[in-house]
Structure formats: C-alpha cells, structure tokens
Amino acid sequence: MKIKFHLPTFIITVLAFSLFFLAGFAFKQQDTGYILNHEKDIAIDDAGPHDGGGKTTAFPFFSKFKGGKMAFRKRILHPGSSIGYHLQEQQEIYYILSGKGDLQMNGKTIPVITGDAILTLPGSSHGLKPAGNEDLSVLITYQN
C-alpha cells in the first residue's frame, strides 16, 4: 500500500525530527551546539549501496559526528545504478526529492515519483532504481 504525504509537512517533520536528535547530541559534545554540513563539501562518487552497482553520488550528512542516533543521507541514483534489494532490519524512510523510480518492495515493483515517501518496516525487503534516463534523488533517514 502506498501512502502519500503532504510534501511541506513531511519535509518539516523529517528535518525537525532528525535535527532534534542530532542537535541534542551535538550540544553535549560541541561548544557551538550544532553541526553544519554543506552538501557541496561532502559529496562522494560511490557505487549503489547493498550491491546496487552503477554510479551514484552520496551525501553522508553528519557522518563524522560520533554518537549520533540517526543517519541522514541524500543519494542521487544515476541511470543504471540502484540501491540493491536487501532485507530491512530497522525502520527506514526514503523521500523522493526528484525524478521517477521503481521501488522493489517485498517482490513487487511500485513506481515512485517526486514527493513520495516510503517507510520501510523491519522484516521487509526493498531496493530502488531510477526509471528511464534521468537521475533519481532520494533523502534517506534511519536509526544508527
């Protein structure tokens, strides 16, 4: 079942939730009380995770922060790449920032587009790839 979310509300909720946890932990270890990452400074050319292959661009926000409880990532899947099909052991959210893709969820193919949000529950298997010849940009968050 695909559940649609109101785009602005969802983005604000995900960012607030992530920043609440990250800022709280950062405050304990940083004199400034926050950590700022600039996308342009953390971009990494990388193969698709979970043996997805192809070429992707990863943005591992806050990856150098030790002690964080949340992962907050952006990944651009270029044509021919994917996040490989894998078993999910914890809740994970994919939010489609731009493009069109094919989500594999428990053996079914589900088309996804800009503005879609997918909450994968533990015990489910999933993977994601761009549809067509355009990039698919996705925001990913999960517990560390």
TAGIQUI-V612813 format. One record per helix or strand of 3 or more residues. SS is the DSSP state (@ for helix, = for strand). FROM is the first residue (numbers start at 1). LEN is the number of residues. If there is no record, write none. Layout:
BEGIN
<<SS/FROM/LEN> <SS/FROM/LEN>>
END
This chain:
BEGIN
<<@/7/23> <@/39/4> <=/43/6> <=/53/9> <=/70/8> <=/82/6> <=/92/7> <=/100/6> <=/108/6> <=/117/4> <=/125/6> <=/136/8>>
END
